[in-house]
């Protein structure tokens, strides 16, 4: 299951816009990967030094990624379309992080 972390500068981007972005990126990643269980956490740091308005980190199992370049381009394209349709004005830095993890749920 992909895990998405959205870090944002709350002095620039309001929570309403970040909430809309979190819902949008959840749907985008779910559709791009074909994985239904995609989770999003969005946070504004208390300490900020030279940060970007929005950073999106997508962590997912490496074995679920067939082609990293194709996947990041697909997500980027969908995210660009989402930004335009929703008039989201802030630049977004996007990072795909393939993970080698073992997950145990509901222990």
ZABA-314044 format. One line per 2 residues: number of its first residue (from 1); for each residue x, y, z of N, C-alpha, C. Coordinates in steps of 0.05 Angstrom, whole numbers. Atoms other than C-alpha are relative to their C-alpha. Example, Ala and Ser with C-alpha at 12.3 -4.5 7.8 and 13.67 -1.06 7.14 Angstrom:
1	18:-24:0:246:-90:156:18:24:0; -16:-24:-1:273:-21:143:-15:22:14
//
This chain:
1	17:-24:0:0:0:0:17:25:0; -15:-25:0:28:68:-18:-7:17:23
3	4:-20:-21:37:118:37:10:27:-10; -7:-26:11:37:191:18:2:19:24
5	-4:-21:-19:65:247:61:1:26:-14; 0:-27:11:49:319:44:10:19:21
7	-11:-20:-18:92:370:79:-5:27:-13; 6:-26:12:71:442:69:7:23:19
9	-5:-25:-15:87:513:91:-27:13:6; 26:-11:-7:25:536:128:0:31:2
11	-1:-29:2:49:608:123:-6:9:-28; 5:-6:28:39:604:48:-26:-14:-10
13	22:16:11:-12:549:34:-20:-5:23; 20:4:-22:-78:545:73:-8:-29:1
15	7:28:-6:-104:481:103:-22:-10:-19; 21:8:19:-165:480:57:12:-9:-26
17	-13:8:24:-121:478:-4:16:-26:3; -15:24:-5:-77:424:27:-19:-24:3
19	19:22:-2:-138:382:44:-9:-9:-27; 8:6:27:-161:386:-28:23:-15:-15
21	-24:13:12:-90:367:-51:3:-28:10; -2:26:-12:-88:309:-3:-20:-20:-12
23	20:17:12:-153:281:-30:7:-5:-29; -7:4:28:-130:293:-101:23:-19:-5
25	-23:17:4:-62:260:-94:-6:-29:8; 8:27:-8:-94:200:-58:-13:-14:-24
27	15:12:23:-140:188:-118:19:-4:-23; -19:2:22:-84:201:-168:18:-24:3
29	-18:22:-4:-36:151:-137:-15:-26:0; 16:24:1:-91:100:-127:-5:-9:-29
31	6:6:28:-110:104:-201:26:-7:-15; -25:5:15:-38:106:-226:13:-27:7
33	-12:25:-9:-17:45:-185:-19:-23:-2; 20:21:-1:-82:6:-187:-3:-11:28
35	1:9:-28:-77:0:-111:-21:17:14; 22:-14:-13:-140:18:-72:9:12:27
37	-8:-9:-26:-107:25:-3:24:19:-2; -21:-21:1:-69:91:-8:-7:19:22
39	5:-17:-23:-61:133:54:16:26:-2; -13:-26:2:-44:207:60:1:12:28
41	-4:-16:-24:-15:246:119:10:27:-10; -9:-26:7:-8:321:112:6:16:25
43	-9:-14:-24:31:363:161:16:25:-7; -17:-24:2:61:432:170:20:-1:23
45	-21:1:-20:127:433:207:-1:25:18; -1:-23:-18:135:477:268:25:17:-5
47	-24:-14:7:205:495:247:4:-2:-30; -3:-1:29:216:517:175:24:18:-7
49	-23:-15:9:281:539:143:3:-6:-30; -3:2:29:282:552:68:-15:-23:-13
51	15:23:10:226:503:53:-17:8:-25; 18:-4:22:183:495:-9:-28:2:10
53	28:-2:-9:109:511:-6:-13:-28:4; 12:27:-2:90:437:-18:20:-21:-9
55	-17:23:7:130:372:-17:-18:-25:3; 15:25:-1:97:305:-34:20:-23:-2
57	-17:23:-1:133:241:-15:-18:-25:-2; 16:25:3:103:175:-41:18:-23:5
59	-15:24:-7:130:113:-7:-17:-24:-7; 14:24:6:111:46:-35:19:-23:-4
61	-17:24:3:137:-25:-40:13:0:-27; -16:0:25:192:-29:-92:-10:-22:-19
63	9:22:17:165:-96:-117:-27:6:-14; 25:-8:13:99:-62:-135:4:19:-23
65	-6:-20:21:134:-13:-182:13:-15:-23; -11:13:24:144:-41:-252:21:18:-13
67	-17:-20:13:176:22:-281:-2:26:14; 0:-24:-16:195:79:-235:-4:25:-16
69	1:-24:16:204:130:-290:-28:3:-12; 27:-1:11:137:113:-322:-20:8:22
71	18:-6:-22:101:115:-255:2:29:9; -2:-28:-9:129:183:-233:-10:19:-22
73	10:-17:22:114:213:-302:-31:-1:-1; 29:2:-1:42:187:-298:-11:16:23
75	10:-15:-23:32:215:-228:4:30:-5; -6:-28:6:65:281:-249:-20:12:-19
77	19:-9:20:20:287:-309:-28:4:12; 26:-1:-13:-43:272:-269:-1:23:20
79	-1:-21:-20:-21:320:-214:0:28:-13; 1:-26:15:-8:376:-264:-28:6:-10
81	28:-4:9:-78:366:-293:-17:8:24; 16:-7:-24:-107:367:-222:5:28:8
83	-6:-27:-8:-70:431:-206:-14:21:-17; 13:-18:19:-97:465:-268:-30:1:4
85	30:1:-4:-169:441:-257:-8:13:26; 8:-10:-27:-168:462:-184:13:27:6
87	-13:-26:-4:-129:527:-194:18:1:25; -19:1:-22:-77:505:-144:26:14:-9
89	-21:-18:10:-24:559:-150:28:-6:9; -26:5:-11:33:532:-109:16:-21:-14
91	-16:21:12:92:493:-138:2:-24:19; -1:25:-16:96:421:-115:26:-15:-8
93	-22:18:4:159:379:-107:-10:-28:5; 10:27:-2:144:306:-119:23:-20:1
95	-20:21:-3:186:247:-95:-12:-27:3; 8:28:-2:175:173:-106:22:-15:14
97	-20:15:-16:210:129:-55:-7:-29:1; 4:29:-1:212:54:-69:10:-10:27
99	-7:10:-27:214:18:-2:3:-31:0; -3:29:-5:239:-51:18:-10:-4:29
101	11:3:-26:192:-62:76:-17:-24:3; 18:22:-7:153:-116:110:-21:12:18
103	22:-13:-15:85:-93:136:-17:-21:13; 19:17:-15:43:-127:189:-22:19:9
105	23:-17:-5:-27:-97:196:-17:-11:22; 20:7:-19:-75:-98:254:10:-18:23
107	-11:17:-21:-31:-130:307:-12:8:26
//
